[in-house]
Amino acid sequence: MKTILNRLINHEILSKTEAKEVLVNISSGNYNSSQIASFLTVYLMRSITIEELSGFREALLELCIPVDFSAYNTIDLCGTGGDGKDTFNISTLASFIVAGAGIKVAKHGNYGVSSISGSSNVMEQMGVKFTNDIDFLTKSIEETNIAILHAPLFHPAMKNVGPIRKELGVKTFFNMLGPMVNPSFPRNQMVGVFSLELARMYAYLYQNTNTNYSILHGLSGFDEVSLTDDVKIISNSSEIILKPEDFKLPKINLEFIKGGKTVDESAKIFHKVISGNGSSEQNNVVCVNAAIAIQTVEKSTYENALAKAQESLNSGKAFEKLNKLITISKN
């Protein structure tokens, strides 16, 4: 690691093979926590290259505990986090709306690192069971259309990194990797990223896979469609910038979609929205993100996808999926 660190400090870059090897060595416990922290810190001070990101991704996917959902046409809705906007758990809520609309969701998530409450924090607070037991996960996706894949249970390679990330408390390249290393290898992916540069890197990497994808970046830094600003959307077939009004919904102010200051507050916001008691701004922002996910899978018009998302939320179908998941988690 000393040689690697010296090279990085001298502004050299790693090849894909070298990057993969470093992550494999981290997972094997070959480096101490100071060395790992230094390695992460280098990438806070300079951009990661496509080759490096690709090598890190390949290592984590090879080392993960895989989940076989090949019988289902699943989608994952996942943001990188790290955008510093402190919005409520939009992509997780949107995941249940998509499930309520009849689409299978393999939701990959983790505890918040640079945010107060990540996807896993809220799911845990709600009483959702975290496991890598395939029987439970299959039952979950068949009965509720959604399976929650809590990242640490599927990525043993991360056990040496998790505590260091938490202590650093800032976004690292693992934020960039999270959405790309879903252990169930979903056929469809809706990914929100915190920078335009990362959106382009994701597009490049996904072009070389069989994944059907939509990559979202709010141009003022959001890793989701926030309805506060213009959004760039890159898919398999197009690259477009849309204004809030293009989504057939009113533009909103950031203050209306802020998250809680604690995990408990975040869970209460989540429950309020999914149970049909959210504000119009909260409802609109989760439905627009769910609509893009539905459109990604079904290749339908945006208008049809939005109508499905709104029906899922307003009819209580999304809430029903959550309650069912909580019930089977207890049994």
C-alpha positions, -999 to 999 in steps of 0.1 A, spaced: 0 0 0 29 24 7 39 22 -30 3 28 -41 -1 58 -18 32 73 -30 21 69 -66 -13 85 -59 2 114 -40 24 120 -70 -7 123 -91 -3 90 -109 -34 69 -117 -41 32 -112 -49 8 -140 -82 -11 -138 -62 -42 -127 -43 -23 -100 -75 -7 -87 -92 -41 -85 -62 -56 -67 -62 -28 -40 -99 -34 -32 -93 -72 -30 -64 -65 -6 -86 -42 15 -112 -69 18 -86 -94 28 -75 -72 57 -40 -67 42 -40 -30 50 -44 -11 84 -71 15 90 -47 44 86 -37 32 51 -73 27 41 -83 61 53 -53 76 34 -64 58 3 -100 70 5 -87 106 12 -67 107 -20 -99 104 -40 -115 132 -21 -88 155 -34 -87 143 -71 -111 128 -96 -114 91 -99 -108 78 -135 -131 54 -154 -104 27 -152 -101 30 -114 -139 31 -109 -143 1 -132 -116 -19 -113 -132 -11 -79 -166 -21 -92 -153 -54 -107 -137 -63 -74 -168 -57 -53 -190 -76 -77 -167 -106 -78 -164 -106 -40 -201 -101 -32 -226 -127 -21 -249 -129 -52 -287 -130 -51 -304 -149 -80 -333 -128 -91 -329 -138 -128 -365 -151 -128 -377 -115 -123 -374 -84 -144 -362 -62 -115 -351 -26 -112 -330 -9 -85 -337 28 -77 -306 40 -60 -288 73 -55 -251 78 -48 -259 101 -19 -232 127 -11 -252 155 -28 -254 174 5 -290 184 -1 -305 166 29 -337 156 12 -360 130 27 -356 93 15 -370 99 -20 -355 69 -39 -366 45 -12 -401 59 -12 -402 58 -49 -391 21 -48 -423 12 -29 -444 32 -53 -428 13 -82 -435 -20 -63 -471 -9 -58 -474 -3 -96 -466 -40 -101 -429 -39 -109 -403 -60 -91 -377 -39 -72 -344 -51 -59 -335 -22 -36 -298 -20 -27 -291 4 2 -270 12 32 -269 33 63 -262 70 58 -226 80 58 -225 116 47 -263 120 54 -283 117 86 -305 88 74 -297 65 46 -322 40 30 -312 12 55 -317 35 86 -353 42 76 -361 6 67 -346 -6 100 -366 19 119 -398 7 101 -391 -29 112 -379 -43 79 -357 -74 83 -322 -73 69 -309 -107 57 -291 -124 29 -312 -155 32 -324 -162 -4 -357 -179 8 -368 -147 27 -357 -124 -2 -376 -145 -28 -407 -145 -5 -403 -108 -2 -401 -100 -39 -429 -124 -47 -453 -112 -21 -445 -75 -19 -427 -69 -53 -397 -55 -34 -366 -70 -17 -344 -49 5 -307 -57 0 -288 -42 29 -253 -37 13 -231 -49 43 -247 -83 43 -238 -89 6 -204 -72 5 -181 -88 31 -153 -69 14 -167 -37 29 -164 -48 66 -129 -32 68 -141 0 52 -175 7 68 -162 20 102 -136 42 85 -162 57 62 -184 64 92 -156 81 110 -146 102 80 -182 112 76 -178 125 41 -186 111 7 -159 88 -7 -157 68 -40 -178 41 -22 -207 65 -27 -200 63 -64 -198 25 -63 -229 18 -43 -256 19 -70 -233 -1 -94 -227 -31 -72 -262 -45 -65 -256 -82 -57 -287 -92 -76 -274 -77 -109 -308 -61 -118 -317 -59 -155 -329 -23 -150 -313 5 -130 -324 41 -122 -294 58 -107 -291 93 -93 -256 108 -92 -242 139 -75 -221 153 -104 -222 156 -141 -188 141 -144 -200 110 -125 -231 108 -147 -209 106 -178 -187 79 -161 -217 58 -152 -231 61 -188 -197 49 -201 -196 19 -177 -232 9 -183 -228 11 -221 -206 -20 -217 -232 -40 -198 -267 -55 -206 -283 -31 -181 -313 -10 -191 -306 23 -174 -316 58 -166 -290 80 -150 -302 112 -133 -284 143 -123 -300 175 -110 -279 203 -124 -276 221 -91 -261 190 -75 -290 166 -68 -288 129 -71 -325 126 -80 -352 146 -98 -360 172 -72 -384 194 -92 -363 224 -80 -340 225 -110 -331 212 -144 -322 175 -147 -300 157 -171 -312 122 -179 -289 97 -197 -304 65 -209 -294 37 -233 -308 56 -262 -308 93 -253 -293 122 -234 -316 150 -224 -320 180 -201 -355 186 -187 -370 215 -167 -393 209 -137 -423 219 -159 -414 192 -185 -424 166 -158 -460 180 -159 -456 190 -122 -451 224 -105 -416 236 -97 -409 235 -59 -385 250 -34 -359 228 -16 -373 236 18 -404 215 10 -385 183 5 -360 185 33 -354 153 54 -355 148 91 -326 158 115 -327 123 131 -334 88 119 -367 88 138 -378 121 121 -368 107 87 -389 75 94 -419 97 104 -416 117 71 -414 84 52 -444 70 69 -464 102 64 -457 103 27 -463 66 19 -495 65 40 -510 92 17 -505 121 41 -476 138 25 -476 173 11 -482 179 -26 -445 187 -30 -434 155 -13 -459 134 -32 -449 150 -65 -412 145 -60 -415 108 -51 -440 102 -80 -418 118 -106 -388 96 -96 -410 65 -95 -424 74 -129 -389 75 -145 -382 41 -130 -415 27 -144 -408 43 -178 -373 27 -177 -387 -8 -173 -418 -6 -194 -406 18 -221 -440 36 -218 -447 73 -222 -438 94 -192 -474 105 -188 -486 68 -185 -457 61 -161 -466 91 -139 -503 81 -138 -492 46 -126 -470 61 -99 -497 85 -87 -523 57 -86 -499 34 -66 -494 61 -40 -529 75 -39 -547 41 -38 -526 29 -9 -509 1 -30 -474 14 -21 -483 15 16 -497 -20 14 -464 -33 0 -445 -17 29 -469 -31 55 -467 -66 40 -429 -64 40 -429 -54 77 -453 -83 85 -432 -110 68 -402 -95 85 -417 -103 118 -425 -139 110 
